[in-house]
Amino acid sequence: MNLQSICENLGKNNSAVKTVVAVAIFKGIFRPLFTMCDKKQDPKSKEYAAIREGATEIIAIPTYIALAKITEKFAPKFALDKSIKGNFTNPGKALNFVGVCAAALFVIPGLCSVAMPHILKLFKAKTTNSSPVNSVQNVATKPVIKISAKQIGVEKPSIYNTNLYGKVSMNTSRGMTI
């Protein structure tokens, strides 16, 4: 067998659902792994992202398969006469692709938006109790020194202010701080 016959064989026996499920399996394995290997991210945010990515693919795989099977059931209604020449002689594969697209565009995002809060709630208790970001004691508080323009001898109000962290910022004419 040469490469061309292998590719033709794979193309004849392939369907959209097989391809998408294979991609979802690899994404479900490798995206959380790569997320957890990122050394620049906060460990809690890495864990949250990895759980979310893995759970999304766990939801996606059965959804792809189910919608592809459901849409294939409508194939006999779209079957054409064999004597008519055209590319739409196998409506099962075409409807399989439509089912995969519908799953990716509508059903999976809907299921994830419903299921994800419940999945993440299991891990939220661990992260909120030990997270240094959420505790009030760990927030750096620096004293704010307010000096009026009259105290330093300037008659016009200064357009420069210091923020909470001691950095100098400039108020623009529209009231925005740069």
N, C-alpha and C positions, 0 to 999 in steps of 0.2 A: 504494500500500500504506500502510495506516495502522499505527500502533504495535501495535494488538491483533493484526493478522494477522502481523506480524513476530514477535511473541512466541509466537503459536500455532505458526508454522512452526519456530521454534527449539525449541520444546517437543516437537513431534512427531518431529523428526529428531535429537534430542539423546539421549545416553546418559550413564550415570554415569561411564564411563571418560573420555569427552571432557571432561567438566567437571573431573574430578579431575586429569587430565593438564594441562589449562590452568592450574589453580591451582598445580600442582607446578612448571610452567615458570616462572611468575611468582615463586614463592617461591625457586626455584633461582637466579634472576637478582637479585631485589631484596633478599632477606634478607642475602646476603653483602655487597652494596653498602651497605646501611644499617648493617651491623655495622662495616664498615671506615670509615664516616664518623663513627663515635662518637669524639669527641675526648677523652672522659674516661677511656676504657679504655686499658690497657697495649697497645702495638702487638703484642706476641707473643700475648696472649690474643685480640686482635681477629683476628689471622691464623688462629689455631687455630679459633675459632668460625666464621669465614667458610668455611674449608675444610670443616669438619664439616657446616655447613648446606648448602653446595653439593653435597657428596658424597652427603648423604642424599637430596636430590632427584634426583640422577643415578641413584641406586639405585632410587628410588621410581617413576620414570616407566615404565621397562620392566616393572617388577613389576606395576603397575596394569594395563597393557595385557595382559600374559600371563595374569594370573589372570582378567581379564574374559573373555578368549577361551576359556580352559579351562572356566569355568563356563557360558558360552553353549552349549557342546557338549552339556550336559545338558538343554537346553531341550526337545527333542522328548519326553523322558520326562515332562515336566510340562505338556505341551500339553493343553488342555481342548477339548472338543467345541465347535465354533463356534455350535451352537444354544443352548448354555448362556449365559445372560446373566450377566455379572459383570465385574469389573475385572481379572481375571487371564487375559486373552485373549492377552497377549504375554509368555510366560514368559522369553523371551530378555533383555528389558530388566530384568526383575526379577532374574534370575540374574546379569546383568552387574553390577547394584548389589551383590548378595551377594559377588561376586568382588572388587569394589573394597573393600568393607568388610573382607573377610578379609585382603586385602593390607595395608590400613591397620592393622588390629589385630594381626595375627600375623606375616605374612611379612616385611614391610619392617623392623620392629624386629629380627627375627631375622637377616635379611641384614645389616643395619647393624651389629649387634653382632659379627658374624663378619668383615665386610669393613673396618670402620672402623679397627681396630688396624693393619691392613696399609697402609691409605691414609695414616693419620697417621704411620706409621713413616717414610715418605718425608720428611716435614717435621720429624720429631722431631730428626734429626741436626743440622739447622740451628739449631733453637731451644735445644737443651741445650748446645751448645758456646759460644754467645754470650749465654746468658741470665744477667743479673746476679743473678737471684733464686736460682739454683742454686749459685753460687759461694760458697765459705765466706769468702773475703776480703772480700766486700761486705756481710756481715752486721754490723750495728752492734753493737759490744760496748761496754757501759758497765761500769765497775767496780761490783761489788755490795758494799755496805758492810753488814756484819752487826754490829749492836750488840745486846748482850743486855740484858735488863731490869735486871739487877744493875748494869751499867755506867752506866746513866742514873738509878739510884736508885729504880726502881719494883720493888716486891716481887712484884706479880702480873705474869704475862706479858702483854705488850701484844697487843691484838687487831689492831693495825695493822702491816702489813709494807710494805716497798718491793719492787716487782718489778724485773725486769732493766732496765727503761727508766726507773727512778726515780719511777714513779708510786706513790702511796700506795693500798694496797688494804686491805680489811677482811676478816678471816676470820670467817665466821659460826659458829654453834654446831655446825653439821653438818660443818664442815671445808671448806666451799666458799669460794672467794675471790670477792669481789664487785669 
